Amino acid sequence: MAGFIGSSQRLEYTCIGDTVNTSSRICDSCEGGKVYISDTTYQRVKDSILCTPVGEKMYKGKKEPLMIYEAIRSKRRGE
């Protein structure tokens, strides 16, 4: 969910929800200079982004581990 959250004295536009929390936790577990993505994102970008599997990781709020990939670079045509 995205929208304005706060009070009449302080209002901020932000996003909240499970997807945002999971994304934040994946980013927090990532080493500096790397980009980690979930399997859901990988399935959407696998034809255009070269990725290597990092492995399954457990995250707070999840009952099952998530498969994580490292995004390496954009694929060139024909790769």
N, CA, C and O atoms as a printed pandas DataFrame, in Angstrom:
     atom_number atom_name residue_name chain_id  residue_number  x_coord  y_coord  z_coord
0              1         N          MET        A               1    0.850   -1.160    0.000
1              2        CA          MET        A               1    0.000    0.000    0.000
2              3         C          MET        A               1    0.902    1.230    0.000
3              4         O          MET        A               1    1.885    1.286    0.739
4              5         N          ALA        A               2    0.574    2.187   -0.807
5              6        CA          ALA        A               2    1.314    3.442   -0.882
6              7         C          ALA        A               2    0.352    4.593   -0.654
7              8         O          ALA        A               2   -0.792    4.567   -1.108
8              9         N          GLY        A               3    0.829    5.594    0.049
9             10        CA          GLY        A               3   -0.004    6.758    0.286
10            11         C          GLY        A               3    0.558    7.637    1.368
11            12         O          GLY        A               3    1.656    7.402    1.873
12            13         N          PHE        A               4   -0.194    8.641    1.720
13            14        CA          PHE        A               4    0.214    9.580    2.761
14            15         C          PHE        A               4   -0.154    9.005    4.122
15            16         O          PHE        A               4   -1.292    8.595    4.348
16            17         N          ILE        A               5    0.812    8.980    5.017
17            18        CA          ILE        A               5    0.613    8.441    6.358
18            19         C          ILE        A               5    1.125    9.466    7.362
19            20         O          ILE        A               5    2.176   10.074    7.161
20            21         N          GLY        A               6    0.390    9.648    8.420
21            22        CA          GLY        A               6    0.821   10.571    9.458
22            23         C          GLY        A               6   -0.349   11.290   10.076
23            24         O          GLY        A               6   -1.458   10.765   10.180
24            25         N          SER        A               7   -0.067   12.515   10.484
25            26        CA          SER        A               7   -1.092   13.337   11.118
26            27         C          SER        A               7   -1.107   14.700   10.440
27            28         O          SER        A               7   -0.346   14.944    9.504
28            29         N          SER        A               8   -1.970   15.577   10.915
29            30        CA          SER        A               8   -2.042   16.920   10.332
30            31         C          SER        A               8   -0.750   17.703   10.578
31            32         O          SER        A               8   -0.474   18.676    9.876
32            33         N          GLN        A               9    0.038   17.287   11.564
33            34        CA          GLN        A               9    1.283   17.983   11.876
34            35         C          GLN        A               9    2.475   17.429   11.093
35            36         O          GLN        A               9    3.453   18.141   10.862
36            37         N          ARG        A              10    2.396   16.190   10.696
37            38        CA          ARG        A              10    3.482   15.592    9.914
38            39         C          ARG        A              10    2.902   14.515    9.014
39            40         O          ARG        A              10    2.346   13.526    9.491
40            41         N          LEU        A              11    3.034   14.713    7.726
41            42        CA          LEU        A              11    2.479   13.801    6.743
42            43         C          LEU        A              11    3.601   13.364    5.804
43            44         O          LEU        A              11    4.348   14.200    5.296
44            45         N          GLU        A              12    3.720   12.068    5.577
45            46        CA          GLU        A              12    4.744   11.534    4.684
46            47         C          GLU        A              12    4.112   10.581    3.687
47            48         O          GLU        A              12    3.165    9.862    4.005
48            49         N          TYR        A              13    4.651   10.587    2.474
49            50        CA          TYR        A              13    4.238    9.616    1.464
50            51         C          TYR        A              13    5.165    8.423    1.614
51            52         O          TYR        A              13    6.385    8.578    1.564
52            53         N          THR        A              14    4.606    7.240    1.796
53            54        CA          THR        A              14    5.432    6.051    2.019
54            55         C          THR        A              14    4.705    4.810    1.538
55            56         O          THR        A              14    3.542    4.866    1.139
56            57         N          CYS        A              15    5.404    3.698    1.582
57            58        CA          CYS        A              15    4.826    2.400    1.250
58            59         C          CYS        A              15    4.910    1.505    2.472
59            60         O          CYS        A              15    5.896    1.535    3.208
60            61         N          ILE        A              16    3.876    0.710    2.686
61            62        CA          ILE        A              16    3.863   -0.240    3.791
62            63         C          ILE        A              16    3.315   -1.569    3.284
63            64         O          ILE        A              16    2.605   -1.621    2.280
64            65         N          GLY        A              17    3.654   -2.633    3.990
65            66        CA          GLY        A              17    3.107   -3.941    3.654
66            67         C          GLY        A              17    4.188   -5.007    3.597
67            68         O          GLY        A              17    5.378   -4.717    3.726
68            69         N          ASP        A              18    3.756   -6.239    3.404
69            70        CA          ASP        A              18    4.656   -7.386    3.409
70            71         C          ASP        A              18    5.730   -7.292    2.329
71            72         O          ASP        A              18    6.891   -7.608    2.587
72            73         N          THR        A              19    5.358   -6.862    1.126
73            74        CA          THR        A              19    6.320   -6.777    0.026
74            75         C          THR        A              19    7.422   -5.774    0.349
75            76         O          THR        A              19    8.598   -6.033    0.092
76            77         N          VAL        A              20    7.044   -4.643    0.908
77            78        CA          VAL        A              20    8.020   -3.614    1.274
78            79         C          VAL        A              20    8.922   -4.128    2.394
79            80         O          VAL        A              20   10.137   -3.933    2.349
80            81         N          ASN        A              21    8.345   -4.773    3.385
81            82        CA          ASN        A              21    9.139   -5.309    4.497
82            83         C          ASN        A              21   10.128   -6.365    4.003
83            84         O          ASN        A              21   11.296   -6.359    4.393
84            85         N          THR        A              22    9.660   -7.264    3.148
85            86        CA          THR        A              22   10.532   -8.319    2.624
86            87         C          THR        A              22   11.655   -7.716    1.792
87            88         O          THR        A              22   12.808   -8.123    1.928
88            89         N          SER        A              23   11.339   -6.763    0.945
89            90        CA          SER        A              23   12.356   -6.101    0.119
90            91         C          SER        A              23   13.411   -5.436    0.993
91            92         O          SER        A              23   14.605   -5.532    0.707
92            93         N          SER        A              24   12.986   -4.773    2.038
93            94        CA          SER        A              24   13.911   -4.118    2.959
94            95         C          SER        A              24   14.828   -5.136    3.633
95            96         O          SER        A              24   16.024   -4.891    3.788
96            97         N          ARG        A              25   14.273   -6.263    4.028
97            98        CA          ARG        A              25   15.081   -7.295    4.693
98            99         C          ARG        A              25   16.073   -7.935    3.728
99           100         O          ARG        A              25   17.194   -8.262    4.117
100          101         N          ILE        A              26   15.670   -8.113    2.475
101          102        CA          ILE        A              26   16.603   -8.641    1.467
102          103         C          ILE        A              26   17.744   -7.650    1.265
103          104         O          ILE        A              26   18.908   -8.048    1.220
104          105         N          CYS        A              27   17.422   -6.364    1.144
105          106        CA          CYS        A              27   18.461   -5.340    0.986
106          107         C          CYS        A              27   19.400   -5.311    2.185
107          108         O          CYS        A              27   20.614   -5.189    2.020
108          109         N          ASP        A              28   18.853   -5.423    3.382
109          110        CA          ASP        A              28   19.674   -5.400    4.596
110          111         C          ASP        A              28   20.630   -6.591    4.675
111          112         O          ASP        A              28   21.690   -6.491    5.294
112          113         N          SER        A              29   20.261   -7.722    4.051
113          114        CA          SER        A              29   21.112   -8.916    4.115
114          115         C          SER        A              29   22.168   -8.935    3.010
115          116         O          SER        A              29   23.012   -9.830    2.966
116          117         N          CYS        A              30   22.118   -7.960    2.136
117          118        CA          CYS        A              30   23.001   -7.911    0.971
118          119         C          CYS        A              30   24.347   -7.285    1.337
119          120         O          CYS        A              30   24.410   -6.329    2.110
120          121         N          GLU        A              31   25.409   -7.834    0.775
121          122        CA          GLU        A              31   26.738   -7.267    0.964
122          123         C          GLU        A              31   26.847   -5.978    0.160
123          124         O          GLU        A              31   26.157   -5.809   -0.845
124          125         N          GLY        A              32   27.707   -5.076    0.596
125          126        CA          GLY        A              32   27.899   -3.807   -0.107
126          127         C          GLY        A              32   28.305   -4.017   -1.560
127          128         O          GLY        A              32   29.127   -4.881   -1.864
128          129         N          GLY        A              33   27.733   -3.232   -2.441
129          130        CA          GLY        A              33   28.066   -3.294   -3.856
130          131         C          GLY        A              33   27.355   -4.379   -4.636
131          132         O          GLY        A              33   27.599   -4.541   -5.832
132          133         N          LYS        A              34   26.478   -5.125   -3.980
133          134        CA          LYS        A              34   25.742   -6.194   -4.650
134          135         C          LYS        A              34   24.254   -5.877   -4.667
135          136         O          LYS        A              34   23.768   -5.054   -3.891
136          137         N          VAL        A              35   23.541   -6.546   -5.569
137          138        CA          VAL        A              35   22.089   -6.387   -5.658
138          139         C          VAL        A              35   21.467   -7.764   -5.541
139          140         O          VAL        A              35   21.685   -8.629   -6.390
140          141         N          TYR        A              36   20.688   -7.965   -4.483
141          142        CA          TYR        A              36   19.981   -9.222   -4.286
142          143         C          TYR        A              36   18.523   -9.043   -4.675
143          144         O          TYR        A              36   17.930   -7.990   -4.441
144          145         N          ILE        A              37   17.955  -10.077   -5.269
145          146        CA          ILE        A              37   16.540  -10.068   -5.634
146          147         C          ILE        A              37   15.898  -11.381   -5.204
147          148         O          ILE        A              37   16.574  -12.400   -5.062
148          149         N          SER        A              38   14.602  -11.343   -5.000
149          150        CA          SER        A              38   13.863  -12.546   -4.631
150          151         C          SER        A              38   13.586  -13.383   -5.873
151          152         O          SER        A              38   13.795  -12.931   -6.999
152          153         N          ASP        A              39   13.116  -14.601   -5.656
153          154        CA          ASP        A              39   12.756  -15.476   -6.766
154          155         C          ASP        A              39   11.620  -14.872   -7.593
155          156         O          ASP        A              39   11.596  -15.020   -8.815
156          157         N          THR        A              40   10.690  -14.199   -6.940
157          158        CA          THR        A              40    9.584  -13.562   -7.652
158          159         C          THR        A              40   10.108  -12.540   -8.655
159          160         O          THR        A              40    9.664  -12.512   -9.803
160          161         N          THR        A              41   11.045  -11.708   -8.231
161          162        CA          THR        A              41   11.642  -10.714   -9.126
162          163         C          THR        A              41   12.477  -11.407  -10.191
163          164         O          THR        A              41   12.429  -11.036  -11.364
164          165         N          TYR        A              42   13.242  -12.410   -9.784
165          166        CA          TYR        A              42   14.072  -13.150  -10.741
166          167         C          TYR        A              42   13.232  -13.710  -11.892
167          168         O          TYR        A              42   13.633  -13.618  -13.052
168          169         N          GLN        A              43   12.085  -14.280  -11.580
169          170        CA          GLN        A              43   11.225  -14.851  -12.619
170          171         C          GLN        A              43   10.795  -13.791  -13.636
171          172         O          GLN        A              43   10.563  -14.109  -14.802
172          173         N          ARG        A              44   10.690  -12.558  -13.206
173          174        CA          ARG        A              44   10.270  -11.475  -14.109
174          175         C          ARG        A              44   11.424  -10.923  -14.951
175          176         O          ARG        A              44   11.197  -10.412  -16.048
176          177         N          VAL        A              45   12.664  -11.022  -14.445
177          178        CA          VAL        A              45   13.784  -10.371  -15.142
178          179         C          VAL        A              45   14.815  -11.340  -15.711
179          180         O          VAL        A              45   15.789  -10.900  -16.321
180          181         N          LYS        A              46   14.630  -12.642  -15.529
181          182        CA          LYS        A              46   15.661  -13.618  -15.879
182          183         C          LYS        A              46   16.066  -13.604  -17.345
183          184         O          LYS        A              46   17.176  -14.021  -17.677
184          185         N          ASP        A              47   15.197  -13.136  -18.227
185          186        CA          ASP        A              47   15.547  -13.081  -19.648
186          187         C          ASP        A              47   16.374  -11.849  -20.001
187          188         O          ASP        A              47   16.987  -11.801  -21.068
188          189         N          SER        A              48   16.398  -10.853  -19.118
189          190        CA          SER        A              48   17.131   -9.627  -19.428
190          191         C          SER        A              48   18.247   -9.281  -18.449
191          192         O          SER        A              48   19.072   -8.414  -18.737
192          193         N          ILE        A              49   18.284   -9.947  -17.297
193          194        CA          ILE        A              49   19.312   -9.688  -16.291
194          195         C          ILE        A              49   20.037  -10.988  -15.959
195          196         O          ILE        A              49   19.400  -11.992  -15.639
196          197         N          LEU        A              50   21.364  -10.974  -16.033
197          198        CA          LEU        A              50   22.163  -12.128  -15.641
198          199         C          LEU        A              50   22.191  -12.194  -14.121
199          200         O          LEU        A              50   22.562  -11.222  -13.464
200          201         N          CYS        A              51   21.803  -13.328  -13.563
201          202        CA          CYS        A              51   21.735  -13.515  -12.109
202          203         C          CYS        A              51   22.420  -14.814  -11.725
203          204         O          CYS        A              51   22.484  -15.756  -12.514
204          205         N          THR        A              52   22.931  -14.850  -10.506
205          206        CA          THR        A              52   23.464  -16.089   -9.952
206          207         C          THR        A              52   22.737  -16.380   -8.643
207          208         O          THR        A              52   22.437  -15.459   -7.883
208          209         N          PRO        A              53   22.453  -17.648   -8.376
209          210        CA          PRO        A              53   21.758  -17.972   -7.132
210          211         C          PRO        A              53   22.663  -17.751   -5.917
211          212         O          PRO        A              53   23.837  -18.121   -5.927
212          213         N          VAL        A              54   22.104  -17.149   -4.887
213          214        CA          VAL        A              54   22.801  -16.968   -3.611
214          215         C          VAL        A              54   22.434  -18.120   -2.686
215          216         O          VAL        A              54   23.270  -18.615   -1.930
216          217         N          GLY        A              55   21.174  -18.540   -2.755
217          218        CA          GLY        A              55   20.684  -19.623   -1.911
218          219         C          GLY        A              55   19.425  -19.214   -1.181
219          220         O          GLY        A              55   18.929  -18.097   -1.330
220          221         N          GLU        A              56   18.925  -20.134   -0.397
221          222        CA          GLU        A              56   17.718  -19.864    0.371
222          223         C          GLU        A              56   18.089  -19.163    1.673
223          224         O          GLU        A              56   19.071  -19.517    2.325
224          225         N          LYS        A              57   17.292  -18.168    2.039
225          226        CA          LYS        A              57   17.511  -17.429    3.279
226          227         C          LYS        A              57   16.178  -17.253    3.988
227          228         O          LYS        A              57   15.137  -17.061    3.360
228          229         N          MET        A              58   16.237  -17.321    5.298
229          230        CA          MET        A              58   15.043  -17.071    6.122
230          231         C          MET        A              58   14.976  -15.593    6.467
231          232         O          MET        A              58   15.992  -14.962    6.761
232          233         N          TYR        A              59   13.766  -15.052    6.427
233          234        CA          TYR        A              59   13.546  -13.661    6.777
234          235         C          TYR        A              59   12.416  -13.566    7.780
235          236         O          TYR        A              59   11.472  -14.356    7.755
236          237         N          LYS        A              60   12.525  -12.587    8.660
237          238        CA          LYS        A              60   11.503  -12.340    9.667
238          239         C          LYS        A              60   10.150  -12.179    8.981
239          240         O          LYS        A              60   10.038  -11.499    7.961
240          241         N          GLY        A              61    9.122  -12.811    9.552
241          242        CA          GLY        A              61    7.771  -12.714    9.018
242          243         C          GLY        A              61    7.445  -13.738    7.951
243          244         O          GLY        A              61    6.316  -13.783    7.463
244          245         N          LYS        A              62    8.419  -14.566    7.579
245          246        CA          LYS        A              62    8.202  -15.595    6.557
246          247         C          LYS        A              62    8.235  -16.975    7.210
247          248         O          LYS        A              62    9.044  -17.232    8.100
248          249         N          LYS        A              63    7.353  -17.851    6.760
249          250        CA          LYS        A              63    7.310  -19.208    7.302
250          251         C          LYS        A              63    8.295  -20.129    6.593
251          252         O          LYS        A              63    8.758  -21.118    7.162
252          253         N          GLU        A              64    8.606  -19.794    5.353
253          254        CA          GLU        A              64    9.521  -20.600    4.541
254          255         C          GLU        A              64   10.673  -19.724    4.066
255          256         O          GLU        A              64   10.514  -18.513    3.914
256          257         N          PRO        A              65   11.838  -20.336    3.830
257          258        CA          PRO        A              65   12.956  -19.541    3.294
258          259         C          PRO        A              65   12.659  -19.066    1.875
259          260         O          PRO        A              65   11.893  -19.694    1.144
260          261         N          LEU        A              66   13.270  -17.961    1.503
261          262        CA          LEU        A              66   13.124  -17.403    0.154
262          263         C          LEU        A              66   14.395  -17.671   -0.644
263          264         O          LEU        A              66   15.502  -17.540   -0.121
264          265         N          MET        A              67   14.235  -18.040   -1.896
265          266        CA          MET        A              67   15.379  -18.201   -2.784
266          267         C          MET        A              67   15.827  -16.806   -3.209
267          268         O          MET        A              67   15.021  -15.999   -3.674
268          269         N          ILE        A              68   17.111  -16.534   -3.047
269          270        CA          ILE        A              68   17.670  -15.221   -3.348
270          271         C          ILE        A              68   18.690  -15.351   -4.475
271          272         O          ILE        A              68   19.445  -16.321   -4.539
272          273         N          TYR        A              69   18.697  -14.362   -5.359
273          274        CA          TYR        A              69   19.644  -14.298   -6.478
274          275         C          TYR        A              69   20.414  -12.988   -6.408
275          276         O          TYR        A              69   19.916  -11.987   -5.894
276          277         N          GLU        A              70   21.630  -13.009   -6.931
277          278        CA          GLU        A              70   22.384  -11.779   -7.091
278          279         C          GLU        A              70   22.254  -11.337   -8.543
279          280         O          GLU        A              70   22.558  -12.101   -9.459
280          281         N          ALA        A              71   21.805  -10.110   -8.752
281          282        CA          ALA        A              71   21.729   -9.548  -10.099
282          283         C          ALA        A              71   23.127   -9.074  -10.473
283          284         O          ALA        A              71   23.716   -8.252   -9.772
284          285         N          ILE        A              72   23.662   -9.598  -11.587
285          286        CA          ILE        A              72   25.042   -9.311  -11.991
286          287         C          ILE        A              72   25.106   -8.165  -12.998
287          288         O          ILE        A              72   25.793   -7.169  -12.774
288          289         N          ARG        A              73   24.394   -8.314  -14.093
289          290        CA          ARG        A              73   24.420   -7.288  -15.140
290          291         C          ARG        A              73   23.301   -7.564  -16.140
291          292         O          ARG        A              73   22.672   -8.622  -16.139
292          293         N          SER        A              74   23.087   -6.588  -16.973
293          294        CA          SER        A              74   22.103   -6.715  -18.043
294          295         C          SER        A              74   22.645   -7.699  -19.084
295          296         O          SER        A              74   23.839   -7.709  -19.383
296          297         N          LYS        A              75   21.750   -8.523  -19.627
297          298        CA          LYS        A              75   22.151   -9.453  -20.687
298          299         C          LYS        A              75   22.165   -8.730  -22.018
299          300         O          LYS        A              75   21.364   -7.830  -22.271
300          301         N          ARG        A              76   23.093   -9.145  -22.860
301          302        CA          ARG        A              76   23.119   -8.636  -24.220
302          303         C          ARG        A              76   22.241   -9.522  -25.064
303          304         O          ARG        A              76   21.971  -10.664  -24.694
304          305         N          ARG        A              77   21.797   -9.020  -26.181
305          306        CA          ARG        A              77   20.967   -9.836  -27.074
306          307         C          ARG        A              77   21.690  -11.102  -27.447
307          308         O          ARG        A              77   22.885  -11.077  -27.744
308          309         N          GLY        A              78   20.972  -12.218  -27.433
309          310        CA          GLY        A              78   21.533  -13.492  -27.813
310          311         C          GLY        A              78   22.223  -14.241  -26.695
311          312         O          GLY        A              78   22.667  -15.369  -26.907
312          313         N          GLU        A              79   22.332  -13.650  -25.495
313          314        CA          GLU        A              79   22.966  -14.345  -24.367
314          315         C          GLU        A              79   21.995  -15.292  -23.697
315          316         O          GLU        A              79   22.355  -15.962  -22.730
